[in-house]
């Protein structure tokens, strides 16, 4: 029998594994992705020290502050209007 074939029988559920590491599973509409960030070292270290959910809030707040999040919302509305025609 290949190594790890019955791993699903002994591995704890995903929820238990996430809780063990102090994490939570993605909720509806959430996703995660690795990206390259260019910033001052001190800023990047502070960002990396944040938990994942706070990093997401920082990115969202930054996009809102730059006026880039509303552009996407407007594009989504236009796409919905075109789909309803």
Biopython code that builds the backbone (N, CA, C, O; Angstrom):
import numpy as np
from Bio.PDB.StructureBuilder import StructureBuilder

atoms = [
    (1, "UNK", "N", (0.842, -1.176, 0.000)),
    (1, "UNK", "CA", (0.000, 0.000, 0.000)),
    (1, "UNK", "C", (0.890, 1.243, 0.000)),
    (1, "UNK", "O", (1.787, 1.354, 0.836)),
    (2, "UNK", "N", (0.657, 2.184, -0.929)),
    (2, "UNK", "CA", (1.479, 3.396, -0.984)),
    (2, "UNK", "C", (1.377, 4.214, 0.301)),
    (2, "UNK", "O", (0.338, 4.261, 0.960)),
    (3, "UNK", "N", (2.473, 4.840, 0.622)),
    (3, "UNK", "CA", (2.538, 5.651, 1.833)),
    (3, "UNK", "C", (1.520, 6.795, 1.772)),
    (3, "UNK", "O", (1.419, 7.494, 0.763)),
    (4, "UNK", "N", (0.773, 6.976, 2.859)),
    (4, "UNK", "CA", (-0.195, 8.056, 2.949)),
    (4, "UNK", "C", (-1.551, 7.757, 2.346)),
    (4, "UNK", "O", (-2.411, 8.637, 2.302)),
    (5, "UNK", "N", (-1.766, 6.525, 1.876)),
    (5, "UNK", "CA", (-3.029, 6.193, 1.220)),
    (5, "UNK", "C", (-4.218, 6.273, 2.174)),
    (5, "UNK", "O", (-5.319, 6.640, 1.765)),
    (6, "UNK", "N", (-4.000, 5.931, 3.439)),
    (6, "UNK", "CA", (-5.101, 5.944, 4.408)),
    (6, "UNK", "C", (-5.028, 7.152, 5.339)),
    (6, "UNK", "O", (-5.594, 7.138, 6.432)),
    (7, "UNK", "N", (-4.341, 8.175, 4.905)),
    (7, "UNK", "CA", (-4.168, 9.358, 5.729)),
    (7, "UNK", "C", (-5.506, 10.004, 6.079)),
    (7, "UNK", "O", (-5.664, 10.549, 7.171)),
    (8, "UNK", "N", (-6.462, 9.947, 5.163)),
    (8, "UNK", "CA", (-7.771, 10.545, 5.419)),
    (8, "UNK", "C", (-8.492, 9.884, 6.589)),
    (8, "UNK", "O", (-9.413, 10.468, 7.158)),
    (9, "UNK", "N", (-8.083, 8.677, 6.950)),
    (9, "UNK", "CA", (-8.719, 7.975, 8.064)),
    (9, "UNK", "C", (-8.199, 8.440, 9.417)),
    (9, "UNK", "O", (-8.897, 8.298, 10.421)),
    (10, "UNK", "N", (-6.993, 8.991, 9.469)),
    (10, "UNK", "CA", (-6.394, 9.383, 10.742)),
    (10, "UNK", "C", (-6.210, 10.898, 10.876)),
    (10, "UNK", "O", (-5.976, 11.394, 11.978)),
    (11, "UNK", "N", (-6.309, 11.613, 9.798)),
    (11, "UNK", "CA", (-6.120, 13.070, 9.843)),
    (11, "UNK", "C", (-7.355, 13.722, 10.470)),
    (11, "UNK", "O", (-8.485, 13.378, 10.123)),
    (12, "UNK", "N", (-7.138, 14.666, 11.395)),
    (12, "UNK", "CA", (-8.283, 15.378, 11.984)),
    (12, "UNK", "C", (-8.999, 16.216, 10.928)),
    (12, "UNK", "O", (-8.424, 16.518, 9.883)),
    (13, "UNK", "N", (-10.249, 16.593, 11.195)),
    (13, "UNK", "CA", (-10.975, 17.443, 10.240)),
    (13, "UNK", "C", (-10.269, 18.787, 10.046)),
    (13, "UNK", "O", (-9.500, 19.225, 10.902)),
    (14, "UNK", "N", (-10.538, 19.424, 8.924)),
    (14, "UNK", "CA", (-9.899, 20.704, 8.604)),
    (14, "UNK", "C", (-10.148, 21.750, 9.681)),
    (14, "UNK", "O", (-9.264, 22.545, 10.000)),
    (15, "UNK", "N", (-11.358, 21.747, 10.243)),
    (15, "UNK", "CA", (-11.687, 22.714, 11.289)),
    (15, "UNK", "C", (-10.769, 22.540, 12.491)),
    (15, "UNK", "O", (-10.301, 23.519, 13.072)),
    (16, "UNK", "N", (-10.514, 21.276, 12.865)),
    (16, "UNK", "CA", (-9.650, 20.996, 14.015)),
    (16, "UNK", "C", (-8.208, 21.415, 13.724)),
    (16, "UNK", "O", (-7.534, 21.970, 14.592)),
    (17, "UNK", "N", (-7.741, 21.154, 12.516)),
    (17, "UNK", "CA", (-6.380, 21.549, 12.147)),
    (17, "UNK", "C", (-6.238, 23.071, 12.158)),
    (17, "UNK", "O", (-5.242, 23.600, 12.650)),
    (18, "UNK", "N", (-7.227, 23.767, 11.620)),
    (18, "UNK", "CA", (-7.179, 25.232, 11.607)),
    (18, "UNK", "C", (-7.178, 25.785, 13.025)),
    (18, "UNK", "O", (-6.420, 26.703, 13.337)),
    (19, "UNK", "N", (-8.025, 25.228, 13.881)),
    (19, "UNK", "CA", (-8.096, 25.695, 15.270)),
    (19, "UNK", "C", (-6.783, 25.440, 15.995)),
    (19, "UNK", "O", (-6.369, 26.239, 16.834)),
    (20, "UNK", "N", (-6.135, 24.341, 15.680)),
    (20, "UNK", "CA", (-4.859, 24.000, 16.313)),
    (20, "UNK", "C", (-3.811, 25.071, 16.037)),
    (20, "UNK", "O", (-2.965, 25.352, 16.886)),
    (21, "UNK", "N", (-3.867, 25.668, 14.851)),
    (21, "UNK", "CA", (-2.900, 26.701, 14.465)),
    (21, "UNK", "C", (-3.428, 28.102, 14.714)),
    (21, "UNK", "O", (-2.772, 29.083, 14.362)),
    (22, "UNK", "N", (-4.611, 28.209, 15.321)),
    (22, "UNK", "CA", (-5.183, 29.523, 15.603)),
    (22, "UNK", "C", (-5.729, 30.208, 14.365)),
    (22, "UNK", "O", (-5.778, 31.437, 14.308)),
    (23, "UNK", "N", (-6.139, 29.433, 13.374)),
    (23, "UNK", "CA", (-6.670, 29.970, 12.128)),
    (23, "UNK", "C", (-8.139, 29.612, 12.005)),
    (23, "UNK", "O", (-8.676, 28.871, 12.829)),
    (24, "UNK", "N", (-8.787, 30.136, 10.978)),
    (24, "UNK", "CA", (-10.159, 29.751, 10.680)),
    (24, "UNK", "C", (-10.248, 29.462, 9.182)),
    (24, "UNK", "O", (-9.454, 29.976, 8.393)),
    (25, "UNK", "N", (-11.208, 28.646, 8.804)),
    (25, "UNK", "CA", (-11.384, 28.302, 7.400)),
    (25, "UNK", "C", (-11.957, 29.497, 6.639)),
    (25, "UNK", "O", (-12.563, 30.389, 7.232)),
    (26, "UNK", "N", (-11.759, 29.504, 5.326)),
    (26, "UNK", "CA", (-12.313, 30.567, 4.495)),
    (26, "UNK", "C", (-13.832, 30.534, 4.556)),
    (26, "UNK", "O", (-14.442, 29.465, 4.557)),
    (27, "UNK", "N", (-14.431, 31.711, 4.607)),
    (27, "UNK", "CA", (-15.880, 31.832, 4.549)),
    (27, "UNK", "C", (-16.275, 32.051, 3.096)),
    (27, "UNK", "O", (-15.415, 32.201, 2.228)),
    (28, "UNK", "N", (-17.572, 32.068, 2.836)),
    (28, "UNK", "CA", (-18.058, 32.267, 1.477)),
    (28, "UNK", "C", (-17.539, 33.556, 0.865)),
    (28, "UNK", "O", (-17.625, 34.615, 1.486)),
    (29, "UNK", "N", (-17.007, 33.480, -0.330)),
    (29, "UNK", "CA", (-16.492, 34.655, -1.021)),
    (29, "UNK", "C", (-15.052, 35.005, -0.683)),
    (29, "UNK", "O", (-14.452, 35.852, -1.345)),
    (30, "UNK", "N", (-14.485, 34.364, 0.340)),
    (30, "UNK", "CA", (-13.097, 34.642, 0.710)),
    (30, "UNK", "C", (-12.163, 33.728, -0.075)),
    (30, "UNK", "O", (-12.525, 32.611, -0.446)),
    (31, "UNK", "N", (-10.977, 34.218, -0.315)),
    (31, "UNK", "CA", (-9.946, 33.416, -0.954)),
    (31, "UNK", "C", (-8.594, 33.896, -0.457)),
    (31, "UNK", "O", (-8.489, 34.989, 0.101)),
    (32, "UNK", "N", (-7.589, 33.114, -0.649)),
    (32, "UNK", "CA", (-6.237, 33.493, -0.258)),
    (32, "UNK", "C", (-5.290, 33.315, -1.427)),
    (32, "UNK", "O", (-5.493, 32.452, -2.281)),
    (33, "UNK", "N", (-4.268, 34.128, -1.459)),
    (33, "UNK", "CA", (-3.310, 34.048, -2.559)),
    (33, "UNK", "C", (-1.992, 34.658, -2.113)),
    (33, "UNK", "O", (-1.976, 35.624, -1.350)),
    (34, "UNK", "N", (-0.906, 34.104, -2.580)),
    (34, "UNK", "CA", (0.416, 34.661, -2.293)),
    (34, "UNK", "C", (0.741, 35.689, -3.367)),
    (34, "UNK", "O", (0.609, 35.423, -4.562)),
    (35, "UNK", "N", (1.169, 36.866, -2.925)),
    (35, "UNK", "CA", (1.541, 37.932, -3.856)),
    (35, "UNK", "C", (2.851, 38.556, -3.397)),
    (35, "UNK", "O", (3.233, 38.442, -2.233)),
    (36, "UNK", "N", (3.522, 39.207, -4.314)),
    (36, "UNK", "CA", (4.763, 39.902, -4.006)),
    (36, "UNK", "C", (4.411, 41.331, -3.639)),
    (36, "UNK", "O", (3.677, 41.997, -4.370)),
    (37, "UNK", "N", (4.925, 41.809, -2.516)),
    (37, "UNK", "CA", (4.645, 43.170, -2.052)),
    (37, "UNK", "C", (5.956, 43.930, -1.971)),
    (37, "UNK", "O", (6.933, 43.455, -1.391)),
    (38, "UNK", "N", (5.963, 45.111, -2.561)),
    (38, "UNK", "CA", (7.147, 45.963, -2.516)),
    (38, "UNK", "C", (6.859, 47.127, -1.582)),
    (38, "UNK", "O", (5.966, 47.933, -1.845)),
    (39, "UNK", "N", (7.616, 47.219, -0.485)),
    (39, "UNK", "CA", (7.400, 48.271, 0.509)),
    (39, "UNK", "C", (8.676, 48.450, 1.316)),
    (39, "UNK", "O", (9.615, 47.663, 1.200)),
    (40, "UNK", "N", (8.697, 49.494, 2.132)),
    (40, "UNK", "CA", (9.812, 49.676, 3.062)),
    (40, "UNK", "C", (9.872, 48.471, 3.992)),
    (40, "UNK", "O", (8.845, 47.881, 4.329)),
    (41, "UNK", "N", (11.080, 48.114, 4.400)),
    (41, "UNK", "CA", (11.263, 46.922, 5.229)),
    (41, "UNK", "C", (10.443, 46.985, 6.510)),
    (41, "UNK", "O", (9.830, 45.992, 6.899)),
    (42, "UNK", "N", (10.425, 48.132, 7.168)),
    (42, "UNK", "CA", (9.693, 48.250, 8.429)),
    (42, "UNK", "C", (8.188, 48.081, 8.204)),
    (42, "UNK", "O", (7.503, 47.472, 9.026)),
    (43, "UNK", "N", (7.676, 48.613, 7.105)),
    (43, "UNK", "CA", (6.253, 48.485, 6.783)),
    (43, "UNK", "C", (5.920, 47.033, 6.474)),
    (43, "UNK", "O", (4.909, 46.510, 6.944)),
    (44, "UNK", "N", (6.759, 46.391, 5.693)),
    (44, "UNK", "CA", (6.514, 45.001, 5.324)),
    (44, "UNK", "C", (6.580, 44.081, 6.540)),
    (44, "UNK", "O", (5.785, 43.147, 6.649)),
    (45, "UNK", "N", (7.508, 44.330, 7.447)),
    (45, "UNK", "CA", (7.600, 43.508, 8.660)),
    (45, "UNK", "C", (6.341, 43.652, 9.509)),
    (45, "UNK", "O", (5.837, 42.667, 10.050)),
    (46, "UNK", "N", (5.837, 44.872, 9.626)),
    (46, "UNK", "CA", (4.592, 45.088, 10.381)),
    (46, "UNK", "C", (3.435, 44.350, 9.721)),
    (46, "UNK", "O", (2.620, 43.726, 10.400)),
    (47, "UNK", "N", (3.367, 44.424, 8.383)),
    (47, "UNK", "CA", (2.296, 43.759, 7.640)),
    (47, "UNK", "C", (2.368, 42.251, 7.834)),
    (47, "UNK", "O", (1.349, 41.605, 8.078)),
    (48, "UNK", "N", (3.566, 41.690, 7.727)),
    (48, "UNK", "CA", (3.735, 40.245, 7.880)),
    (48, "UNK", "C", (3.416, 39.778, 9.294)),
    (48, "UNK", "O", (3.043, 38.622, 9.487)),
    (49, "UNK", "N", (3.555, 40.649, 10.279)),
    (49, "UNK", "CA", (3.277, 40.283, 11.666)),
    (49, "UNK", "C", (1.777, 40.198, 11.952)),
    (49, "UNK", "O", (1.371, 39.622, 12.962)),
    (50, "UNK", "N", (0.960, 40.766, 11.074)),
    (50, "UNK", "CA", (-0.490, 40.734, 11.279)),
    (50, "UNK", "C", (-1.046, 39.346, 10.983)),
    (50, "UNK", "O", (-0.492, 38.628, 10.150)),
    (51, "UNK", "N", (-2.133, 38.955, 11.652)),
    (51, "UNK", "CA", (-2.811, 37.710, 11.288)),
    (51, "UNK", "C", (-3.482, 37.873, 9.921)),
    (51, "UNK", "O", (-3.770, 38.997, 9.509)),
    (52, "UNK", "N", (-3.734, 36.771, 9.219)),
    (52, "UNK", "CA", (-4.275, 36.845, 7.861)),
    (52, "UNK", "C", (-5.546, 37.676, 7.716)),
    (52, "UNK", "O", (-5.684, 38.407, 6.735)),
    (53, "UNK", "N", (-6.477, 37.584, 8.665)),
    (53, "UNK", "CA", (-7.717, 38.344, 8.507)),
    (53, "UNK", "C", (-7.466, 39.849, 8.605)),
    (53, "UNK", "O", (-8.126, 40.632, 7.921)),
    (54, "UNK", "N", (-6.521, 40.257, 9.447)),
    (54, "UNK", "CA", (-6.202, 41.690, 9.540)),
    (54, "UNK", "C", (-5.441, 42.160, 8.309)),
    (54, "UNK", "O", (-5.598, 43.308, 7.894)),
    (55, "UNK", "N", (-4.617, 41.293, 7.716)),
    (55, "UNK", "CA", (-3.936, 41.663, 6.465)),
    (55, "UNK", "C", (-4.965, 41.976, 5.388)),
    (55, "UNK", "O", (-4.825, 42.942, 4.638)),
    (56, "UNK", "N", (-5.998, 41.148, 5.323)),
    (56, "UNK", "CA", (-7.058, 41.380, 4.346)),
    (56, "UNK", "C", (-7.763, 42.702, 4.569)),
    (56, "UNK", "O", (-8.090, 43.410, 3.616)),
    (57, "UNK", "N", (-7.999, 43.039, 5.843)),
    (57, "UNK", "CA", (-8.648, 44.313, 6.155)),
    (57, "UNK", "C", (-7.749, 45.484, 5.790)),
    (57, "UNK", "O", (-8.235, 46.524, 5.346)),
    (58, "UNK", "N", (-6.433, 45.324, 5.975)),
    (58, "UNK", "CA", (-5.484, 46.379, 5.600)),
    (58, "UNK", "C", (-5.517, 46.602, 4.088)),
    (58, "UNK", "O", (-5.533, 47.743, 3.626)),
    (59, "UNK", "N", (-5.527, 45.522, 3.328)),
    (59, "UNK", "CA", (-5.572, 45.640, 1.867)),
    (59, "UNK", "C", (-6.875, 46.309, 1.439)),
    (59, "UNK", "O", (-6.869, 47.204, 0.594)),
    (60, "UNK", "N", (-7.988, 45.875, 2.022)),
    (60, "UNK", "CA", (-9.283, 46.461, 1.677)),
    (60, "UNK", "C", (-9.323, 47.953, 2.013)),
    (60, "UNK", "O", (-9.789, 48.757, 1.206)),
    (61, "UNK", "N", (-8.837, 48.325, 3.197)),
    (61, "UNK", "CA", (-8.822, 49.738, 3.599)),
    (61, "UNK", "C", (-7.922, 50.554, 2.673)),
    (61, "UNK", "O", (-8.251, 51.690, 2.331)),
    (62, "UNK", "N", (-6.796, 49.985, 2.269)),
    (62, "UNK", "CA", (-5.895, 50.680, 1.359)),
    (62, "UNK", "C", (-6.523, 50.913, -0.002)),
    (62, "UNK", "O", (-6.384, 51.993, -0.576)),
    (63, "UNK", "N", (-7.214, 49.903, -0.524)),
    (63, "UNK", "CA", (-7.891, 50.062, -1.812)),
    (63, "UNK", "C", (-8.998, 51.099, -1.730)),
    (63, "UNK", "O", (-9.187, 51.890, -2.654)),
    (64, "UNK", "N", (-9.732, 51.095, -0.618)),
    (64, "UNK", "CA", (-10.775, 52.108, -0.435)),
    (64, "UNK", "C", (-10.156, 53.504, -0.361)),
    (64, "UNK", "O", (-10.667, 54.440, -0.975)),
    (65, "UNK", "N", (-9.058, 53.648, 0.386)),
    (65, "UNK", "CA", (-8.404, 54.950, 0.538)),
    (65, "UNK", "C", (-7.893, 55.479, -0.797)),
    (65, "UNK", "O", (-7.908, 56.687, -1.034)),
    (66, "UNK", "N", (-7.447, 54.590, -1.661)),
    (66, "UNK", "CA", (-6.949, 54.994, -2.974)),
    (66, "UNK", "C", (-8.065, 55.150, -4.002)),
    (66, "UNK", "O", (-7.817, 55.567, -5.133)),
    (67, "UNK", "N", (-9.285, 54.817, -3.614)),
    (67, "UNK", "CA", (-10.412, 54.919, -4.530)),
    (67, "UNK", "C", (-10.449, 53.818, -5.563)),
    (67, "UNK", "O", (-11.092, 53.976, -6.601)),
    (68, "UNK", "N", (-9.783, 52.713, -5.313)),
    (68, "UNK", "CA", (-9.722, 51.620, -6.281)),
    (68, "UNK", "C", (-10.783, 50.557, -6.041)),
    (68, "UNK", "O", (-11.119, 49.808, -6.959)),
    (69, "UNK", "N", (-11.306, 50.477, -4.851)),
    (69, "UNK", "CA", (-12.311, 49.459, -4.555)),
    (69, "UNK", "C", (-13.654, 49.834, -5.164)),
    (69, "UNK", "O", (-14.377, 48.959, -5.639)),
    (70, "UNK", "N", (-14.003, 51.120, -5.159)),
    (70, "UNK", "CA", (-15.267, 51.561, -5.736)),
    (70, "UNK", "C", (-15.307, 51.309, -7.239)),
    (70, "UNK", "O", (-16.367, 51.013, -7.792)),
    (71, "UNK", "N", (-14.170, 51.424, -7.896)),
    (71, "UNK", "CA", (-14.111, 51.185, -9.338)),
    (71, "UNK", "C", (-14.538, 49.759, -9.641)),
    (71, "UNK", "O", (-15.282, 49.526, -10.593)),
    (72, "UNK", "N", (-14.084, 48.814, -8.856)),
    (72, "UNK", "CA", (-14.458, 47.420, -9.064)),
    (72, "UNK", "C", (-15.945, 47.231, -8.800)),
    (72, "UNK", "O", (-16.611, 46.497, -9.530)),
    (73, "UNK", "N", (-16.481, 47.886, -7.761)),
    (73, "UNK", "CA", (-17.900, 47.783, -7.458)),
    (73, "UNK", "C", (-18.741, 48.328, -8.610)),
    (73, "UNK", "O", (-19.760, 47.737, -8.966)),
    (74, "UNK", "N", (-18.318, 49.456, -9.196)),
    (74, "UNK", "CA", (-19.033, 50.034, -10.326)),
    (74, "UNK", "C", (-18.975, 49.103, -11.529)),
    (74, "UNK", "O", (-19.964, 48.961, -12.249)),
    (75, "UNK", "N", (-17.833, 48.470, -11.754)),
    (75, "UNK", "CA", (-17.699, 47.538, -12.872)),
    (75, "UNK", "C", (-18.619, 46.341, -12.673)),
    (75, "UNK", "O", (-19.237, 45.871, -13.629)),
    (76, "UNK", "N", (-18.719, 45.843, -11.446)),
    (76, "UNK", "CA", (-19.618, 44.730, -11.150)),
    (76, "UNK", "C", (-21.067, 45.115, -11.433)),
    (76, "UNK", "O", (-21.826, 44.315, -11.980)),
    (77, "UNK", "N", (-21.457, 46.343, -11.061)),
    (77, "UNK", "CA", (-22.814, 46.814, -11.318)),
    (77, "UNK", "C", (-23.079, 46.902, -12.817)),
    (77, "UNK", "O", (-24.160, 46.532, -13.275)),
    (78, "UNK", "N", (-22.108, 47.387, -13.583)),
    (78, "UNK", "CA", (-22.266, 47.477, -15.033)),
    (78, "UNK", "C", (-22.410, 46.089, -15.640)),
    (78, "UNK", "O", (-23.231, 45.881, -16.534)),
    (79, "UNK", "N", (-21.616, 45.140, -15.158)),
    (79, "UNK", "CA", (-21.706, 43.773, -15.660)),
    (79, "UNK", "C", (-23.080, 43.172, -15.371)),
    (79, "UNK", "O", (-23.643, 42.473, -16.214)),
    (80, "UNK", "N", (-23.620, 43.443, -14.177)),
    (80, "UNK", "CA", (-24.942, 42.932, -13.816)),
    (80, "UNK", "C", (-26.019, 43.553, -14.698)),
    (80, "UNK", "O", (-26.945, 42.864, -15.127)),
    (81, "UNK", "N", (-25.902, 44.856, -14.972)),
    (81, "UNK", "CA", (-26.887, 45.530, -15.812)),
    (81, "UNK", "C", (-26.861, 44.966, -17.223)),
    (81, "UNK", "O", (-27.913, 44.772, -17.831)),
    (82, "UNK", "N", (-25.674, 44.703, -17.749)),
    (82, "UNK", "CA", (-25.559, 44.138, -19.093)),
    (82, "UNK", "C", (-26.117, 42.723, -19.137)),
    (82, "UNK", "O", (-26.709, 42.320, -20.139)),
    (83, "UNK", "N", (-25.936, 41.973, -18.069)),
    (83, "UNK", "CA", (-26.443, 40.604, -18.019)),
    (83, "UNK", "C", (-27.968, 40.584, -17.958)),
    (83, "UNK", "O", (-28.593, 39.639, -18.440)),
    (84, "UNK", "N", (-28.571, 41.613, -17.371)),
    (84, "UNK", "CA", (-30.030, 41.672, -17.241)),
    (84, "UNK", "C", (-30.716, 42.155, -18.508)),
    (84, "UNK", "O", (-31.940, 42.074, -18.604)),
    (85, "UNK", "N", (-29.970, 42.651, -19.478)),
    (85, "UNK", "CA", (-30.568, 43.152, -20.732)),
    (85, "UNK", "C", (-31.013, 42.031, -21.609)),
    (85, "UNK", "O", (-31.536, 42.269, -22.697)),
]
sb = StructureBuilder()
sb.init_structure("model")
sb.init_model(0)
sb.init_chain("A")
sb.init_seg("    ")
for serial, (resi, resn, name, xyz) in enumerate(atoms, 1):
    if name == "N":
        sb.init_residue(resn, " ", resi, " ")
    sb.init_atom(name, np.array(xyz, "f"), 0.0, 1.0, " ", f" {name:<3s}", serial, name[0])
structure = sb.get_structure()
